[in-house]
Amino acid sequence: MEIEKLLKKEAELKPLPDEANLGFGIHFTDHMFKMDYSQGKGWYEPKIIPYDNFSLDPAAVVLHYGQAIFEGLKAYKGKDGKIRLFRPEENAKRMNKSAWRMCMPKIDEQEFLQAIMELVKIESRWVPSQKGTSLYIRPFMIASEPFLGVRPATDYIFAIILTPVGAYYAEGFNPVKIFVTDKFVRAAKGGVGEAKTAGNYAASLMASEEAKKLGFTQVLWLDAAERKYVEEVGTMNIFFLIDDCLVTPALSGSILPGITRDSVLRLAADWGIKTEERAISIDEVLESAESGRLKECFGTGTAAVISPVGSLYYKGKSYEVNGGKTGELAQKLFNEITAIQYGDKEDKFGWIKEI
Ligand SMILES: *Cc1c(COP(=O)(O)O)cnc(C)c1O
C-alpha cells in the first residue's frame, strides 16, 4: 500500500503537552491516518494528513445505526529510545473479527500494521518517555454512507488517531472497589459483546455511573441469561487466583477476547501456574473470598495492564480480597508485561514489534 503523506510544516506543529500531566485521551497528535471504502471499489486513498474534523453527511449510517468499531494499543518508548508495539498483529485480527460481526469491510492485516507503523514513525516526537507513559493508538472504522434504511452501509471511513497518555498508576497500584451488578448486563450470547463496537460502551455507561455514585470504581458484569456467571469488569477481562489456580471466564461469546488476557494466561502457564478458562459463578467467587481461598482478583486490559481488585460488593455485602491489597501475582504480571513492553526484558514470546 502506498500511503500519501500531506504533512504539516514545521512551524504549524503543535507544542507537546506536559508529560507529567497527560491524562488519557485528551491531547491528539499533529496527524492522522485515513482511508475510504466504497462497495465495489474497496479501500482507496490511504493517506496521512493533518489531524482535523471529518466531514460527514447527517444521514451517515454510523450516526443512526451505530456501525462503528475500534481498537486500542500503545507505542512504548524504552530507555534505549526505541519505540515498541505490543502484539499489534492481534489488534489487526480482532479488528477484522469485529468488522465481520458488524457487517463492515475487512482491512488487510499487513496494511493495518503498515498504517500504524508509518503514522507512529511520523509522530515519534509525541511518544512520551517518562515511566509508565505511552502513545495510545486508536484505529477505528465508521459507516459513512448517507442512507436511512437498516442494512449494512456501502461506504466506510477507516482512521487512526494517536494520543499521548500518562502513567495509569502514577501513585502506585491502588486496588479498586468493585460493584457487582445484577440489574444491568453488558452483553448477551449471540449479541455483540465479542466485538469492540461503539454501542457496547454506550450500553455500559448507566451501570458504571450508578456504581460511581455509590463510591465504587467499576462494575463487575454477570451473564445476561442467569445473572450467575462472571463475565468482565468494566472494560477489562477478569482473573481470580483461587488456591493456586488462576481462573478466568472462558470466551463464551459475550466476552471481549483481550490481548492482555491472553498474555496473562501465557505468562502464568510459562511460570508453571495452573490456569483455567471456564465458567465461574459469582457464588463461587464470593464463597472462596469468605473461606480465604480467593487469593487475588484483578482486571486486565491495554490501558491499565493489570488492575487489582480490593473488594467486591454484591447484594448489600462487601467481600474483601487479599486484605484489600495488591496481590503478589498481580504485581509480578504487571512488572513482567510492562518490562517486555518497554524493552527492559527479553521478548521471548515474540510479542514486540519495533517501529
Ligand atoms: C478492549 C477491551 C478489553 C481488553 O482488551 P485488551 O486487548 O487486553 O486491551 C476487555 N474488555 C472489553 C470490553 C474491552 O473493550
PDBQT file of the ligand as one rigid body, heavy atoms in Angstrom, charges set to zero:
ROOT
HETATM    1  C1  LIG A 401     -10.602  -3.731  24.899  1.00  0.00    +0.000 C 
HETATM    2  C2  LIG A 401     -11.369  -4.474  25.939  1.00  0.00    +0.000 A 
HETATM    3  C3  LIG A 401     -10.777  -5.406  26.817  1.00  0.00    +0.000 A 
HETATM    4  C4  LIG A 401      -9.293  -5.612  26.922  1.00  0.00    +0.000 C 
HETATM    5  O1  LIG A 401      -8.657  -5.974  25.751  1.00  0.00    +0.000 OA
HETATM    6  P1  LIG A 401      -7.092  -5.765  25.602  1.00  0.00    +0.000 P 
HETATM    7  O2  LIG A 401      -6.811  -6.294  24.243  1.00  0.00    +0.000 OA
HETATM    8  O3  LIG A 401      -6.444  -6.541  26.675  1.00  0.00    +0.000 OA
HETATM    9  O4  LIG A 401      -6.851  -4.295  25.735  1.00  0.00    +0.000 OA
HETATM   10  C5  LIG A 401     -11.597  -6.119  27.664  1.00  0.00    +0.000 A 
HETATM   11  N1  LIG A 401     -12.939  -5.914  27.703  1.00  0.00    +0.000 NA
HETATM   12  C6  LIG A 401     -13.527  -5.013  26.896  1.00  0.00    +0.000 A 
HETATM   13  C7  LIG A 401     -14.995  -4.828  26.987  1.00  0.00    +0.000 C 
HETATM   14  C8  LIG A 401     -12.763  -4.254  26.000  1.00  0.00    +0.000 A 
HETATM   15  O5  LIG A 401     -13.352  -3.347  25.239  1.00  0.00    +0.000 OA
ENDROOT
TORSDOF 0
